[in-house]
Amino acid sequence: MAGRVVTIARTLADVRTAPWIEHEDRRLPLSPVDPKANAHRRRDPHRPKRGIDAVDFDPNQIRLNKVLGRKPGGAK
């Protein structure tokens, strides 16, 4: 689901019902994860971005730097 827009939903009518993901008219169940095991999971090597996504620009970081009084190009 990486890079996709999804909706995470749940019902308050039955609190025992687990939340789910809604994507492309499908309902996909969510399951609990073990955060300790996930922290040590093997990850795919980083792949460099291409095209327009290769530009290292984050407009929200610019705003945050301004609010915090950081100089342009400040720490991320």
N, C-alpha and C positions, 0 to 999 in steps of 0.2 A: 504494500500500500504506500510505499515511500513516494513522496512527491504528488500524491493524489489528494483531492479534497473529499473528505468523508464527513458523515454526521455520526456522532456518538449519541446513542439514545438509551433511555431506561424508562421504566414505568414506576410510578409511585403508588399504583393500585395494589401491587404485590411486591413488597420490598425484597422478597426472596428471589425474584427473577433477576438474573444477571444482566448487565448492560450489553448492548450490541452495537455493531457498526452498520450503517445504511450507506450503500454505495451502488450506483447504477441499478436501482430498483431491486437490489438484493439485500437481505438481512443476514449479516455474518456475526456469529456469537463471539464474544470476548471470553478469554479464559485467564485465570490468575497466573502470574509468573513468579518465579523465585528470583528476587533481586540479586542475591549473592551469586547464584549460578550464572545469571545474565551478565554480571559484572566481569566474569572470567570467560565469557563465550568468545570463540574465535570470530574475528571480524574480517570482512573482505578488505583487501588493501584499498587505500584511498585512490580514487580515479580522478584525474584533473578534469575540471569542467571545460566545456567547449562552447563556442558561439557566444551569444549574449550573456549566458550564465557565467562565463569566464571572467567577467568584469567584477573586481572586488569592490563593490559599492553597496553600502547599506544605509539608506536614507534615515532609518530610525537611529542608527549609531551617530549620525551627524547631529540629529536633534538632541540625543542624550548628552553628547559632548558639549553642546551649547548650554543646556540646562545645568550641567555640572561645572561649567566654566573651564572645560578642558580646551587646550589649543587644537586647531585643526590637525588631523592626523594623529590624534591622541590615542591612548591605550584603548583596546577593545574590551 
